[in-house]
Amino acid sequence: MPELLFAPAFMAWGAPFTWLELAAFLLSLAMVLANQRQRIVGWPLAIAASALYGLLFWRGQLFGEALLQGFFIALSSWGWWQWWRGEAGQALPVRRLTREGWWLSVAAVGLLGPLLGLFLDRFTQSPLPYWDALPTVGSVVATLLLGRKFIENWPLWVAVNLVSVGLFAQRGYWLTVILYALLLPLAWQGWRRWQREMAAP
């Protein structure tokens, strides 16, 4: 069964697109569209997509991204619970980070990204350890913000998706490159949608 997942579903631009990558691609698009609309189904979709991408990245020796997927499964379970439970008997509201929360998020990405890159450089065979680490840490922070419905998750996703396009192009995951290129405007659209909700009376 695992080898069937890695079998080519089709060829494009001279590269094979596996069934696994195709399934992860479709699940990820559905997840982001659900997140834009604050639909709780986005979280189980995230769990399924992360499991598939974890297999794909491990095989491609993008160990930071592969380990991130396992962490995402745990984070998505937490986010699912946050949205399900709500706050004071109500659905979680869309809100902004405090100034301290904003600086803490920036510091987390700025400090933990290079530290993870150093770890990957020394202890794994990752061919792009620092480029692997930056979107890894950014994605973790963005998922935490999304789980609590902080609107700042969306501009962070824009940055993560931009870096990821280059990372996955280096490894020849062209369907995933297309996915992250599509996620860029979707993240921008999610940002605008949540801004409109916050502005609504």
C-alpha positions in Angstrom: 0.0 0.0 0.0 2.7 2.6 0.8 4.4 2.0 -2.5 1.1 2.5 -4.3 0.9 5.9 -2.7 4.2 6.9 -4.2 3.3 5.6 -7.6 2.8 8.3 -10.3 -0.8 9.5 -10.7 0.3 11.5 -13.8 3.3 13.3 -15.3 3.6 17.0 -15.9 6.6 19.2 -16.8 8.7 16.1 -17.0 8.1 15.2 -13.3 5.9 12.5 -11.7 3.0 13.5 -9.5 2.2 10.8 -7.0 -1.2 9.8 -5.7 0.0 10.7 -2.2 0.9 14.3 -3.2 -2.3 14.7 -5.2 -4.4 13.6 -2.2 -2.5 15.9 0.2 -2.9 18.8 -2.3 -6.7 18.4 -2.5 -7.1 18.1 1.2 -4.9 21.2 1.9 -7.0 23.3 -0.5 -10.2 22.2 1.1 -8.7 22.9 4.6 -7.8 26.5 3.8 -11.2 27.2 2.2 -12.8 25.8 5.4 -10.5 28.0 7.6 -11.4 31.1 5.6 -15.1 30.5 6.4 -14.3 29.4 10.0 -15.7 25.9 9.4 -14.5 23.4 12.0 -14.1 20.7 9.4 -10.9 22.4 8.4 -9.1 20.8 11.4 -9.7 17.1 10.5 -8.8 18.0 6.9 -5.6 19.5 8.3 -4.8 16.3 10.2 -5.3 14.1 7.1 -3.3 16.4 4.9 -0.4 16.5 7.5 -0.3 12.8 7.7 0.1 12.5 3.9 2.6 15.3 3.6 4.7 13.8 6.5 5.1 10.6 4.5 6.0 12.6 1.3 8.6 14.9 3.0 10.3 12.1 5.0 10.8 10.2 1.8 12.3 13.4 0.2 14.6 14.0 3.2 13.0 17.3 4.1 13.1 16.2 7.8 12.1 19.5 9.3 9.0 19.6 7.2 8.3 15.9 7.9 8.6 16.3 11.6 6.5 19.4 11.4 3.6 17.4 10.0 3.5 15.2 13.1 3.5 18.3 15.3 0.7 19.7 13.0 -1.4 16.7 13.7 -1.2 17.4 17.5 -1.6 21.2 16.9 -4.6 20.6 14.6 -6.2 18.3 17.3 -5.7 21.2 19.8 -7.1 23.8 17.3 -10.1 21.5 16.6 -10.8 21.4 20.4 -10.4 25.2 20.7 -13.0 25.9 18.0 -15.3 23.1 19.2 -15.2 24.3 22.9 -15.4 28.0 22.0 -15.2 30.6 24.8 -17.8 31.3 27.5 -20.3 29.2 25.7 -19.9 31.1 22.4 -17.9 30.5 19.3 -14.4 31.9 19.4 -14.4 35.4 18.0 -11.9 36.7 15.4 -9.5 39.1 17.2 -6.2 40.8 17.1 -3.0 40.0 19.0 -1.9 42.4 21.8 1.4 44.2 21.1 3.1 41.8 23.4 1.6 38.8 21.6 2.7 40.2 18.2 6.3 40.7 19.4 6.4 37.2 21.0 5.3 35.7 17.6 8.0 37.6 15.7 10.6 36.6 18.3 9.6 33.0 18.1 10.0 32.8 14.4 13.2 34.9 14.4 14.9 32.9 17.1 13.6 29.4 16.8 13.9 29.3 13.0 17.8 29.6 13.0 18.0 27.2 16.0 16.0 24.6 14.2 18.1 25.2 11.1 21.3 24.6 13.1 19.8 21.4 14.5 18.8 20.1 11.1 22.2 21.0 9.6 24.1 19.1 12.3 21.9 16.1 13.0 20.0 15.3 9.7 20.7 15.0 6.0 18.4 17.8 5.1 19.8 19.4 2.0 18.4 22.9 2.8 18.3 23.0 6.6 17.8 26.7 7.2 15.2 27.1 4.4 13.6 23.9 5.8 13.5 25.4 9.3 12.1 28.9 8.6 8.6 27.8 7.2 8.6 25.0 9.8 8.7 27.4 12.7 6.5 30.0 10.9 3.8 27.3 10.3 3.8 26.3 13.9 3.3 29.9 15.1 0.6 30.5 12.4 -1.3 27.4 13.4 -1.3 28.4 17.1 -2.7 31.8 16.1 -5.3 30.2 13.8 -6.3 27.9 16.7 -7.2 30.9 18.8 -8.6 32.9 15.8 -6.0 35.7 15.9 -6.2 37.4 12.5 -2.4 37.7 12.4 -2.3 34.1 11.4 -3.1 35.1 7.8 -0.2 37.4 7.0 2.1 34.9 8.6 0.7 32.2 6.3 1.4 34.5 3.3 5.1 34.7 4.3 5.3 30.9 5.0 3.7 30.1 1.7 6.1 32.4 -0.2 9.2 30.7 1.3 7.7 27.3 0.8 7.2 27.8 -2.9 11.0 28.1 -3.3 11.8 25.2 -0.9 9.6 22.7 -2.6 10.7 23.8 -6.1 14.2 22.9 -5.0 13.1 19.4 -4.2 11.0 19.0 -7.4 7.6 18.7 -5.6 5.9 20.6 -8.4 2.3 19.9 -7.4 3.1 21.1 -3.9 4.7 24.2 -5.4 1.4 24.8 -7.2 -0.4 24.3 -4.0 1.6 26.9 -2.1 1.4 29.3 -5.0 -2.4 28.9 -4.7 -2.3 29.2 -1.0 -0.7 32.7 -1.2 -3.8 34.4 -2.6 -6.1 32.2 -0.5 -4.3 33.4 2.7 -4.6 37.0 1.5 -8.3 36.3 0.9 -8.7 34.8 4.3 -7.1 37.8 5.9 -9.5 40.1 4.1 -12.5 38.0 5.0 -11.6 38.0 8.7 -11.0 41.7 8.6 -14.5 42.3 7.2 -15.9 40.1 10.0 -14.1 42.1 12.6 -15.4 45.4 11.1 -19.0 44.2 11.0 -21.2 45.6 13.7 
